[in-house]
């Protein structure tokens, strides 16, 4: 019988291999869904799914490492997307927008959109604002049925980059998720430059 630490080491190695392959799939094949990338990577490596699957954080780390080696220009691209996010957040400053998603986490690729969230009691005010600013937008379909019927998500373009603006109820602001306010993004970008 194998010793537990040997199994843990084997499991760790397999998880790392899956994470590295998934990162390559995300970077090269433009996959956006981490779960799909993990499954596809495991299948390509001939590893059955289960406890061997890496976490999303492990995938993000592997993706950052992959891009550092094979796409050193990625940091410039990411900085450019964050600068655009900052400009849009300034336009939406009245709503106290938050940056979230791949541009915030640093894993955004060439085709990634900039995801912003605003928390409102009156979701219609966001649509009225977009109309008044003459921003040509589309209403996004619900993602996996999670979108609340009265709280839409909008899609529009800014400086050749897609923006997804998600309106959420004000009480959803208490939910824990990674997000960054305008002043925090300004501070981050001032450090990076």
Backbone as CSV, one residue per row, in Angstrom:
resi,resn,N_x,N_y,N_z,CA_x,CA_y,CA_z,C_x,C_y,C_z
1,UNK,0.836,-1.174,0.000,0.000,0.000,0.000,0.890,1.248,0.000
2,UNK,0.500,2.244,-0.786,1.264,3.487,-0.876,1.090,4.310,0.383
3,UNK,2.128,5.007,0.711,2.077,5.892,1.865,1.301,7.154,1.501
4,UNK,0.598,7.764,2.470,-0.213,8.953,2.183,0.579,10.107,1.572
5,UNK,1.820,10.340,2.041,2.570,11.468,1.502,2.980,11.231,0.055
6,UNK,3.164,9.972,-0.350,3.475,9.651,-1.739,2.258,9.955,-2.612
7,UNK,1.074,9.569,-2.139,-0.158,9.854,-2.874,-0.399,11.346,-2.968
8,UNK,-0.139,12.084,-1.879,-0.314,13.531,-1.899,0.617,14.175,-2.920
9,UNK,1.848,13.696,-2.993,2.814,14.238,-3.946,2.370,13.930,-5.378
10,UNK,1.890,12.701,-5.613,1.403,12.337,-6.946,0.184,13.185,-7.322
11,UNK,-0.700,13.361,-6.379,-1.889,14.177,-6.609,-1.495,15.615,-6.933
12,UNK,-0.546,16.143,-6.208,-0.076,17.505,-6.423,0.537,17.662,-7.815
13,UNK,1.318,16.673,-8.241,1.942,16.711,-9.559,0.873,16.665,-10.656
14,UNK,-0.120,15.793,-10.480,-1.195,15.689,-11.471,-2.017,16.976,-11.536
15,UNK,-2.294,17.540,-10.381,-3.042,18.803,-10.345,-2.265,19.894,-11.080
16,UNK,-0.967,19.942,-10.854,-0.126,20.949,-11.507,-0.114,20.737,-13.022
17,UNK,-0.047,19.483,-13.450,-0.056,19.189,-14.900,-1.371,19.624,-15.537
18,UNK,-2.474,19.343,-14.841,-3.786,19.758,-15.357,-3.864,21.282,-15.393
19,UNK,-3.411,21.939,-14.336,-3.449,23.405,-14.274,-2.627,24.013,-15.408
20,UNK,-1.444,23.479,-15.664,-0.590,24.004,-16.725,-1.225,23.811,-18.096
21,UNK,-1.814,22.642,-18.336,-2.467,22.384,-19.621,-3.703,23.269,-19.767
22,UNK,-4.478,23.414,-18.705,-5.669,24.274,-18.750,-5.263,25.718,-19.029
23,UNK,-4.176,26.163,-18.420,-3.697,27.529,-18.653,-3.333,27.734,-20.115
24,UNK,-2.687,26.748,-20.693,-2.334,26.839,-22.110,-3.585,26.891,-22.984
25,UNK,-4.590,26.097,-22.645,-5.847,26.108,-23.403,-6.532,27.470,-23.301
26,UNK,-6.506,28.054,-22.121,-7.124,29.366,-21.926,-6.368,30.426,-22.729
27,UNK,-5.048,30.384,-22.673,-4.229,31.392,-23.346,-4.220,31.231,-24.862
28,UNK,-4.130,30.001,-25.332,-3.960,29.768,-26.767,-5.266,29.505,-27.504
29,UNK,-6.179,28.782,-26.877,-7.442,28.441,-27.530,-8.569,29.391,-27.152
30,UNK,-8.224,30.405,-26.356,-9.160,31.452,-25.948,-10.386,30.910,-25.224
31,UNK,-10.175,29.875,-24.415,-11.256,29.381,-23.572,-11.448,30.367,-22.429
32,UNK,-12.684,30.614,-22.050,-12.962,31.536,-20.959,-13.479,30.811,-19.727
33,UNK,-13.953,29.621,-19.912,-14.565,28.844,-18.836,-13.499,27.959,-18.188
34,UNK,-13.147,28.276,-16.943,-12.109,27.511,-16.256,-12.507,26.052,-16.083
35,UNK,-13.761,25.795,-15.775,-14.218,24.411,-15.572,-14.052,23.605,-16.855
36,UNK,-14.429,24.189,-17.981,-14.267,23.508,-19.268,-12.790,23.275,-19.576
37,UNK,-11.966,24.279,-19.306,-10.523,24.140,-19.552,-9.928,23.018,-18.707
38,UNK,-10.355,22.903,-17.448,-9.862,21.829,-16.569,-10.252,20.460,-17.114
39,UNK,-11.523,20.316,-17.495,-12.007,19.031,-18.011,-11.283,18.645,-19.297
40,UNK,-11.138,19.617,-20.177,-10.457,19.353,-21.442,-8.991,18.997,-21.211
41,UNK,-8.335,19.710,-20.304,-6.930,19.427,-19.986,-6.774,18.031,-19.398
42,UNK,-7.637,17.672,-18.453,-7.568,16.338,-17.840,-7.776,15.267,-18.902
43,UNK,-8.741,15.481,-19.784,-9.018,14.509,-20.840,-7.813,14.373,-21.767
44,UNK,-7.189,15.493,-22.149,-6.013,15.449,-23.028,-4.846,14.724,-22.374
45,UNK,-4.746,14.838,-21.052,-3.652,14.187,-20.323,-3.991,12.749,-19.928
46,UNK,-5.209,12.323,-20.212,-5.625,10.977,-19.863,-5.838,10.782,-18.365
47,UNK,-6.204,11.837,-17.678,-6.423,11.787,-16.235,-7.916,11.855,-15.984
48,UNK,-8.411,10.917,-15.198,-9.843,10.945,-14.891,-10.120,12.090,-13.922
49,UNK,-11.288,12.692,-14.105,-11.659,13.815,-13.249,-11.897,13.327,-11.827
50,UNK,-11.949,14.233,-10.938,-12.195,13.894,-9.546,-11.401,14.797,-8.649
51,UNK,-10.828,14.214,-7.631,-10.081,15.009,-6.654,-8.802,15.598,-7.218
52,UNK,-8.389,15.183,-8.407,-7.151,15.680,-9.001,-7.308,17.061,-9.631
53,UNK,-8.536,17.538,-9.756,-8.757,18.802,-10.446,-8.211,19.983,-9.639
54,UNK,-7.467,20.855,-10.301,-6.930,22.037,-9.615,-8.027,23.068,-9.359
55,UNK,-7.767,23.934,-8.414,-8.706,25.022,-8.113,-8.560,26.111,-9.181
56,UNK,-9.507,27.021,-9.210,-9.407,28.159,-10.131,-8.181,29.010,-9.812
57,UNK,-7.840,29.107,-8.538,-6.648,29.869,-8.154,-5.386,29.216,-8.724
58,UNK,-5.331,27.895,-8.709,-4.181,27.196,-9.293,-4.111,27.440,-10.798
59,UNK,-5.274,27.497,-11.452,-5.310,27.778,-12.890,-4.820,29.208,-13.146
60,UNK,-5.281,30.159,-12.340,-4.852,31.550,-12.511,-3.343,31.689,-12.337
61,UNK,-2.787,30.987,-11.360,-1.340,31.029,-11.140,-0.598,30.436,-12.327
62,UNK,-1.086,29.297,-12.810,-0.463,28.655,-13.971,-0.586,29.543,-15.213
63,UNK,-1.719,30.206,-15.355,-1.932,31.095,-16.496,-0.979,32.289,-16.436
64,UNK,-0.809,32.858,-15.256,0.132,33.971,-15.095,1.554,33.514,-15.442
65,UNK,1.940,32.339,-14.987,3.271,31.796,-15.299,3.423,31.551,-16.795
66,UNK,2.380,30.993,-17.415,2.420,30.703,-18.853,2.589,31.996,-19.652
67,UNK,1.802,32.989,-19.291,1.869,34.252,-20.030,3.198,34.968,-19.792
68,UNK,3.758,34.836,-18.608,5.057,35.459,-18.329,6.134,34.904,-19.256
69,UNK,6.029,33.617,-19.576,7.033,32.975,-20.432,6.713,33.171,-21.915
70,UNK,5.454,32.885,-22.320,5.110,32.843,-23.737,4.466,34.124,-24.270
71,UNK,3.940,34.948,-23.396,3.296,36.192,-23.813,3.738,37.342,-22.906
72,UNK,5.006,37.724,-22.968,5.485,38.776,-22.065,4.784,40.121,-22.292
73,UNK,4.153,40.306,-23.452,3.429,41.542,-23.730,2.090,41.596,-22.991
74,UNK,1.723,40.503,-22.329,0.428,40.431,-21.658,0.260,41.525,-20.612
75,UNK,1.302,41.856,-19.890,1.163,42.878,-18.847,0.789,44.231,-19.457
76,UNK,1.318,44.538,-20.652,0.934,45.780,-21.334,-0.533,45.742,-21.749
77,UNK,-0.961,44.587,-22.259,-2.358,44.421,-22.663,-3.281,44.570,-21.452
78,UNK,-2.914,43.929,-20.356,-3.722,44.000,-19.139,-3.791,45.437,-18.626
79,UNK,-2.672,46.126,-18.621,-2.644,47.523,-18.188,-3.545,48.386,-19.072
80,UNK,-3.525,48.129,-20.375,-4.375,48.857,-21.312,-5.853,48.624,-20.992
81,UNK,-6.241,47.375,-20.730,-7.630,47.078,-20.374,-8.023,47.755,-19.063
82,UNK,-7.122,47.767,-18.114,-7.415,48.422,-16.829,-7.550,49.939,-17.001
83,UNK,-6.746,50.523,-17.886,-6.871,51.955,-18.158,-8.238,52.270,-18.774
84,UNK,-8.674,51.408,-19.691,-9.999,51.587,-20.294,-11.086,51.427,-19.237
85,UNK,-10.937,50.435,-18.372,-11.908,50.229,-17.295,-11.998,51.474,-16.428
86,UNK,-10.851,52.061,-16.138,-10.818,53.275,-15.322,-11.610,54.406,-15.981
87,UNK,-11.442,54.584,-17.283,-12.163,55.634,-18.005,-13.674,55.405,-17.956
88,UNK,-14.092,54.161,-18.166,-15.526,53.857,-18.126,-16.061,54.029,-16.707
89,UNK,-15.282,53.611,-15.723,-15.715,53.769,-14.334,-15.867,55.241,-13.967
90,UNK,-15.034,56.087,-14.536,-15.174,57.527,-14.287,-16.464,58.063,-14.909
91,UNK,-16.808,57.563,-16.084,-18.069,57.962,-16.717,-19.249,57.533,-15.846
92,UNK,-19.131,56.347,-15.244,-20.202,55.779,-14.415,-20.041,56.116,-12.933
93,UNK,-19.172,57.060,-12.609,-18.806,57.331,-11.210,-20.007,57.566,-10.302
94,UNK,-21.053,58.170,-10.824,-22.270,58.424,-10.042,-22.827,57.132,-9.430
95,UNK,-22.607,56.002,-10.116,-23.145,54.707,-9.682,-22.178,53.910,-8.809
96,UNK,-20.992,54.453,-8.548,-19.964,53.769,-7.765,-19.662,52.367,-8.313
97,UNK,-19.216,52.292,-9.569,-18.972,50.991,-10.196,-17.784,50.251,-9.582
98,UNK,-17.807,48.944,-9.758,-16.713,48.077,-9.315,-16.200,47.280,-10.508
99,UNK,-14.897,47.149,-10.590,-14.273,46.273,-11.584,-14.239,44.874,-11.011
100,UNK,-14.542,43.893,-11.846,-14.523,42.502,-11.428,-14.072,41.648,-12.615
101,UNK,-13.971,40.375,-12.425,-13.659,39.473,-13.527,-12.194,39.396,-13.893
102,UNK,-11.957,38.991,-15.133,-10.602,38.670,-15.583,-9.673,39.877,-15.676
103,UNK,-10.212,41.062,-15.923,-9.354,42.251,-15.982,-8.848,42.576,-14.578
104,UNK,-9.683,42.370,-13.594,-9.251,42.586,-12.211,-8.268,41.510,-11.771
105,UNK,-8.600,40.254,-12.028,-7.747,39.161,-11.543,-6.423,39.064,-12.291
106,UNK,-6.379,39.643,-13.500,-5.129,39.636,-14.258,-5.036,38.542,-15.294
107,UNK,-6.086,37.757,-15.484,-6.030,36.667,-16.451,-6.700,37.017,-17.777
108,UNK,-7.090,38.271,-17.948,-7.771,38.686,-19.180,-6.889,38.437,-20.387
109,UNK,-7.512,37.909,-21.418,-6.806,37.654,-22.668,-7.186,38.662,-23.730
110,UNK,-6.795,38.364,-24.942,-7.016,39.279,-26.059,-8.493,39.548,-26.315
111,UNK,-9.343,38.576,-26.064,-10.773,38.733,-26.348,-11.619,38.925,-25.101
112,UNK,-10.998,39.224,-23.997,-11.742,39.384,-22.744,-12.496,40.704,-22.719
113,UNK,-13.655,40.665,-22.066,-14.385,41.905,-21.876,-14.063,42.477,-20.504
114,UNK,-14.368,43.743,-20.342,-14.174,44.433,-19.066,-15.499,44.336,-18.316
115,UNK,-15.484,43.688,-17.154,-16.698,43.482,-16.372,-16.795,44.493,-15.246
116,UNK,-17.917,45.193,-15.224,-18.193,46.167,-14.176,-19.518,45.813,-13.514
117,UNK,-19.613,46.096,-12.231,-20.851,45.872,-11.486,-21.254,47.191,-10.835
118,UNK,-22.555,47.472,-10.876,-23.099,48.588,-10.105,-24.262,48.051,-9.275
119,UNK,-24.409,48.573,-8.084,-25.443,48.137,-7.152,-26.456,49.264,-6.994
120,UNK,-27.710,48.971,-7.367,-28.739,50.007,-7.392,-30.062,49.520,-6.818
121,UNK,-30.790,50.438,-6.220,-32.170,50.150,-5.834,-33.087,50.323,-7.037
122,UNK,-32.701,51.207,-7.950,-33.498,51.497,-9.140,-32.704,51.099,-10.380
123,UNK,-32.810,49.849,-10.837,-32.001,49.393,-11.966,-32.296,50.119,-13.276
124,UNK,-33.489,50.682,-13.395,-33.853,51.401,-14.617,-32.991,52.650,-14.802
125,UNK,-32.499,53.209,-13.692,-31.683,54.422,-13.786,-30.388,54.186,-14.568
126,UNK,-29.868,52.968,-14.534,-28.656,52.664,-15.304,-28.950,52.715,-16.803
127,UNK,-30.072,52.154,-17.198,-30.435,52.164,-18.613,-30.720,53.594,-19.086
128,UNK,-31.390,54.374,-18.261,-31.662,55.766,-18.600,-30.352,56.540,-18.753
129,UNK,-29.395,56.278,-17.869,-28.090,56.927,-17.947,-27.400,56.586,-19.270
130,UNK,-27.393,55.305,-19.638,-26.763,54.897,-20.897,-27.429,55.580,-22.085
131,UNK,-28.748,55.653,-22.057,-29.471,56.332,-23.138,-29.101,57.815,-23.196
132,UNK,-29.064,58.469,-22.048,-28.724,59.892,-22.000,-27.298,60.169,-22.451
133,UNK,-26.405,59.235,-22.206,-25.010,59.373,-22.638,-24.821,58.954,-24.100
134,UNK,-25.920,58.526,-24.723,-25.914,58.050,-26.108,-24.948,56.885,-26.304
135,UNK,-24.948,55.996,-25.335,-24.134,54.778,-25.412,-25.005,53.686,-26.020
136,UNK,-24.561,53.173,-27.136,-25.287,52.120,-27.845,-25.014,50.788,-27.133
137,UNK,-26.022,50.204,-26.534,-25.838,49.001,-25.723,-26.810,47.904,-26.136
138,UNK,-26.488,46.704,-25.721,-27.382,45.551,-25.835,-27.622,45.034,-24.436
139,UNK,-28.763,44.427,-24.233,-29.035,43.766,-22.956,-28.587,42.318,-23.101
140,UNK,-27.720,41.888,-22.196,-27.173,40.542,-22.252,-28.197,39.524,-21.753
141,UNK,-28.209,38.330,-22.346,-29.092,37.288,-21.828,-28.568,36.805,-20.474
142,UNK,-29.448,36.254,-19.648,-29.003,35.766,-18.339,-27.904,34.706,-18.485
143,UNK,-26.893,34.788,-17.642,-25.803,33.805,-17.634,-26.201,32.651,-16.714
144,UNK,-26.453,31.511,-17.284,-26.817,30.306,-16.514,-28.020,30.540,-15.601
145,UNK,-28.928,31.408,-16.032,-30.127,31.658,-15.262,-29.896,32.427,-13.972
146,UNK,-28.678,32.949,-13.764,-28.355,33.623,-12.503,-28.767,35.085,-12.497
147,UNK,-29.004,35.652,-13.662,-29.332,37.076,-13.717,-30.743,37.298,-13.176
148,UNK,-30.885,38.271,-12.337,-32.194,38.614,-11.810,-32.990,39.340,-12.885
149,UNK,-34.255,38.996,-12.998,-35.092,39.532,-14.070,-35.127,41.058,-14.085
150,UNK,-35.196,41.688,-12.930,-35.305,43.141,-12.870,-33.955,43.854,-12.873
151,UNK,-32.869,43.097,-12.888,-31.529,43.681,-12.822,-30.729,43.217,-14.038
152,UNK,-30.737,44.024,-15.089,-30.122,43.613,-16.352,-28.599,43.731,-16.362
153,UNK,-28.041,43.122,-17.363,-26.629,43.310,-17.691,-26.575,43.896,-19.092
154,UNK,-25.734,44.891,-19.270,-25.617,45.588,-20.545,-24.256,45.308,-21.162
155,UNK,-24.231,45.316,-22.464,-22.988,45.143,-23.206,-22.842,46.326,-24.157
156,UNK,-21.655,46.919,-24.162,-21.361,47.999,-25.098,-19.858,48.038,-25.343
157,UNK,-19.462,48.834,-26.303,-18.057,48.950,-26.672,-17.515,50.294,-26.209
158,UNK,-16.264,50.258,-25.757,-15.561,51.477,-25.399,-14.136,51.351,-25.911
159,UNK,-13.738,52.238,-26.797,-12.365,52.257,-27.305,-11.930,50.869,-27.791
160,UNK,-12.771,50.254,-28.600,-12.517,48.940,-29.212,-12.439,47.782,-28.218
161,UNK,-12.984,47.947,-27.047,-13.032,46.863,-26.058,-14.471,46.644,-25.603
162,UNK,-14.870,45.375,-25.478,-16.232,45.103,-24.997,-16.337,45.329,-23.493
163,UNK,-17.424,45.960,-23.096,-17.713,46.229,-21.689,-18.981,45.472,-21.320
164,UNK,-18.985,44.799,-20.194,-20.188,44.185,-19.639,-20.482,44.892,-18.330
165,UNK,-21.633,45.529,-18.278,-22.050,46.276,-17.092,-23.205,45.516,-16.448
166,UNK,-22.972,45.001,-15.261,-23.954,44.181,-14.554,-24.596,45.001,-13.442
167,UNK,-25.912,45.108,-13.482,-26.654,45.819,-12.450,-27.140,44.782,-11.442
168,UNK,-26.881,45.057,-10.181,-27.277,44.139,-9.103,-28.030,44.921,-8.029
169,UNK,-28.863,44.231,-7.260,-29.563,44.918,-6.162,-28.564,45.442,-5.132
170,UNK,-28.901,46.546,-4.511,-27.989,47.152,-3.540,-27.620,46.187,-2.415
171,UNK,-28.547,45.349,-1.981,-28.219,44.428,-0.886,-27.254,43.319,-1.316
172,UNK,-27.061,43.126,-2.622,-26.086,42.141,-3.110,-24.656,42.632,-2.915
173,UNK,-24.496,43.898,-2.596,-23.165,44.461,-2.380,-22.463,43.811,-1.189
174,UNK,-23.252,43.249,-0.295,-22.666,42.589,0.883,-22.048,41.238,0.550
175,UNK,-22.414,40.668,-0.588,-21.862,39.374,-0.970,-20.368,39.499,-1.215
176,UNK,-19.673,38.466,-0.819,-18.219,38.478,-0.979,-17.850,38.010,-2.379
177,UNK,-17.182,38.868,-3.082,-16.620,38.543,-4.383,-15.504,39.535,-4.637
178,UNK,-14.571,39.124,-5.443,-13.436,39.997,-5.715,-13.896,41.145,-6.613
179,UNK,-13.712,42.366,-6.134,-14.065,43.549,-6.908,-13.239,44.734,-6.421
180,UNK,-13.151,45.750,-7.274,-12.325,46.909,-6.970,-13.076,48.179,-7.350
181,UNK,-13.077,49.127,-6.443,-13.715,50.431,-6.666,-12.799,51.333,-7.490
182,UNK,-13.350,52.428,-7.950,-12.635,53.383,-8.795,-11.350,53.882,-8.141
183,UNK,-11.426,54.317,-6.887,-10.229,54.848,-6.227,-9.154,53.781,-6.041
184,UNK,-9.579,52.546,-5.829,-8.612,51.447,-5.686,-7.919,51.152,-7.011
185,UNK,-8.682,51.198,-8.110,-8.093,50.976,-9.423,-7.135,52.111,-9.782
186,UNK,-7.492,53.342,-9.444,-6.586,54.479,-9.679,-5.268,54.270,-8.928
187,UNK,-5.359,53.810,-7.692,-4.156,53.567,-6.893,-3.318,52.447,-7.498
188,UNK,-3.967,51.367,-7.926,-3.260,50.255,-8.540,-2.521,50.690,-9.808
189,UNK,-3.198,51.466,-10.642,-2.579,51.915,-11.878,-1.472,52.939,-11.646
190,UNK,-1.598,53.739,-10.602,-0.527,54.710,-10.324,0.728,53.983,-9.838
191,UNK,0.553,52.869,-9.149,1.705,52.059,-8.707,2.346,51.368,-9.894
192,UNK,1.510,50.873,-10.815,2.012,50.117,-11.976,2.752,51.015,-12.971
193,UNK,2.417,52.300,-12.992,3.046,53.197,-13.981,4.216,53.934,-13.444
